[in-house]
């Protein structure tokens, strides 16, 4: 399984313009596996975990009960994509 995750992260990191990729443990708010993730990414990971948790909570509270497929955050010169790996979002991919 680890080889598959490493292969996926490598493929994602090879996309032009991608700087960081990781599988985040949303329960522990920690990087499970990552490429180009450094010590400064720790605060980012905690914040992104809160974003995913908030979106999952929103999904549960809406009348439709839609499952969140992904979360896209854009700023002036950056794009952050968060992709929950399951309905519970115990893990998510960060690109």
Secondary structure as UniProt FT lines:
FT   HELIX           2..13
FT   TURN            16..17
FT   STRAND          21..25
FT   TURN            26..29
FT   STRAND          30..35
FT   TURN            39..40
FT   HELIX           41..61
FT   TURN            63..64
FT   STRAND          71..74
FT   STRAND          79..84
FT   TURN            87..88
FT   STRAND          91..94
//
